[in-house]
Amino acid sequence: MENRVYCLYRVSTDKQVNYNDQQQADIPMQRRECRRFAEEKGWTIIHEEQEDGVSGHKVRAADRDKLQIIKDHARRGKFDILLVFMFDRIGRIADETPFVVEWFVKNGIRVWSTQEGEQRFDSHTDKLTNYIRFWQADGESEKTSIRTRTALGQLVQDGGFKGGSAAFGYELVKSGRCNKRKHELYDLAVNEAEAAVVRKIFDKYVQEGFGAQRIATYLNNLGYRARSGKPWHHASIRGILCNLTYTGVLRSGESRSPVQPHLQIIDPELFEAAQRIRTARADSAALEPRVPLNTRGNSLLAGNVYCGHCGSRLSLTTNGKYARSRDPELAVRRVRYICYGKTRKQTECDGQTGYTAHILDGIIDQVVRRIFERMKTTPRAELIGARYQRKMAERKALLSSARAAYTKAAAELDTLKAEVVSAIRGESAFSKEMLGTLIQEAEGKCAELQKQYEAAQAAYDEGQALLKTLHEQYQDMLSWSQLYDTASMEAKKMIVSCLIRRVDVYRGYQLHIEFNIDFEQYEHGLDITASVA
C-alpha cells in the first residue's frame, strides 16, 4: 500500500499562539503535529498546502484555491493520504464539508486527522457519524482546547514556560518579550531563599525520614513561613515533594521538557528517592487497617482513630496527671487520645482537644464483644446463607435495573440517528445543530449506562466468589472471637485493627466506625447505635 501523504493546514484568522520566545501562527503547530504523526505511521509527506485567513465557515470549497489544487492532484493519483491536524481544517460548513471528505474517500484517498483518526465511509453508520461530526457546532470549544494543549505541550518540550504562577522555590522575571496582545511575557527563575527551604524539605524527607506533617512542624518551629505568610501545612509539603519542576524538568499534561540546568533545585536522584518513599508509605497506608502502627502501651486503638471534626489523627499522650483512686497505689497515669491538628494549631477544629483512652477503648471493646457474642450464638448457615441470598438478590435487582436503563438509552439513540436522514432532507423538526447535540448527549449517556450494566453483570457473575469471601470472613471472625477474651493487650490491638478500618470520634464520645469486613450479617439484630453514632 502506497503511503504518499499530502497535508492541508488552515488558520481562519491572524490569531497566533505564543510559542517559546517568538510569536508563531497556528499553522506551524499543525505542521509539526502532522509531521510527527506521519513519522510515527511510517508515511512520507510529499506535499504541503496551507491556507492563511480562510474561514472554514464562510468560504465554500469551490472558492478555496488550495483545496481545489489538492482535489485536482487526487484525481491524477499523485498521493494516497490526505492528512490534517483536525477534520475541521478541511471545513466546517455542515451541508458541504462531509461530502467533500466523502469525495476524497471515493476517489481512493484515505483521509486522516492526527487527533481523530481516519474518516471512513464503509457503512451507513460511518456516513451518519461523519455528517453528525460537522453539525456539532458546540464541539468547536473542545477542538480549540486540543489545539491549545498541543501548542502548550510543544512549548514545554522546547523548554519554554507555559505561564501561570511560579511554584514555591521559583519566581517570575520579565523576559523583555510581548505576546500578540502586547502583554509582557515572563520566564521562570530560581528564588534562592525559597530554594533553600525546598532543599531542606527533601533532605529531611529522604535523609532523616521525616513525614510531611513532621516537616511542616519542623519548619514552623524554626520560623519559616509559606509564601502566603501563613504556617506551613502538610498538604503544601506533599505538593512540593511530588513536583517534578524542582529537577529542572517542565511539564504540561503529558509533555515534558529536557532538563533545564538553570531551573534545577533538586538532583533527579534525590527526587526519585523521595518518590520511592512516597510510594512505599502509600502502600503501607493501604495495609494499615490490618496492622496497627504500634502494639505498645495499653490503648486499644493505634493509628486508626481520627478526630471526626477536622479529620486529623488522634495520637496518644500522657499529661502527667493521674486518674483518681481511693488507693494511691492503684493510681495510674491518665492516658488520652488528642487531636494532633488542634493541639498544634494546624487545623481549625471545633471538636474536643482530647478523649480519655479508657472511655473510648471501653466503647470499642463493647462493640467488638457484642459482635462476637452475636456470632457465637448464631449458626454458620444462618449468618452466611441468609446474607448471601440478600446480597445476590440485591445484585440481581441492580443488574435488571441497569439492563433496562441501557436498553432504553440505546433505543433513544437509535431513534435520534434515524432522524438524521430526515434532517438531511430538510424534513425533520430538529435543526441540524440541535440534533447533533442531542445525539452527542445520548451517546455519552448510553456509554455510561453500558459501563454500569457491564459492572452489574460482572458483580452478579461473581456470586461464588462472594460466597467464598463470606466463608473466609466467618472463619476469621470465629478464631478472633475465641481468642479475644483471653488475649493480651497486644493481641487485642491486632484483632481490633483487623476488624476496624477507621474510628471517627466526635464530641461526647459519639463514634462513626468503618469496618474492614462486611459486618452486616453479624450486626443483624444488635442494637449498637447507642454506642456508635
Buried (B, 14 or more C-beta within 10 A) or exposed (E): EEBBBBBBBBBBEEEBBBBBEEBBBBBBBBBBBBBEBBEEBEBBBBBBBBBBEBBBEEBEBEEBEBBEBBBEBBEEEEBBBBBBBBBBBBBBBBEBBBBBBBBBBEEEBBBBBBBBEEBBBEEEEBBBBBBBBBBBBEBEEEBEEBBEBBBBBBBBBBBBBBBEEBBBBBBBEEEEBEEEEEEEBBBBBBBEEBBEBBBBBBBBBBEEEBBBBBBBBBBBEEEBEBBEEEBBBBEBBBEBBEBBBBBBBBBBEEBBBEEBEEBBBBBBEBBEBBEEBBEEEEEEEEEBBEBBBEBEBEBBBBBBBBBBBBEBBBBBBEEEEEEEEEEEEEEEEBBBBBBBBBBBEBBEBEBBEBBBBBEBBBBBBBBBEBBBEBBEEBEEEEBBBEBBEEBBEEBBEBBEEBBEBBEEBBEBBEEBBEBBBEBBEEEBEBEBEEBBBBBBEBBEBBEEBBEBBEEBBEBBEEBEEBBEBBEEBBEBBBEBBEBBEEBEBEBBBBBBBBBBBBBBBBEEBEBEBEBBBBBEBBBBEEEBEEBBB
